[in-house]
Amino acid sequence: MADIGVIDDAAAPLAISVAATAKTIPESGNRLVGRRSIVIQATDGDIYWAYGTGVTLTTGFLLRQEALLQIEASEQVHVSIIAATGTVNVRTQELG
């Protein structure tokens, strides 16, 4: 993975709930201008994530409960999440 460099900006952290329908993060669709990465943490269950807008349980990458993931994603790149089971609370933050 490439070095994302020094963090110059950060959007406010977001708390969202995700279930059986994939959600794009940030959920509002308003991406941080100059975004370089996104931090994701599922606080009470496992989730799957993927670049793009159509993540499923079979196409996504597993992120276990309480694991912290920082991925490179410019403001032009979509990232989506879906709960492995039930409803899962997720924390996200964009970094620029």
Secondary structure, DSSP 8 states (H G I E B T S, - for coil): ---------B---EEEEE-SS-EEESTTS---TT--EEEEEESSS-EEEEESS---TTTSEEE-TT-EEEEE--TT--EEEEESSS-EEEEEEEE-
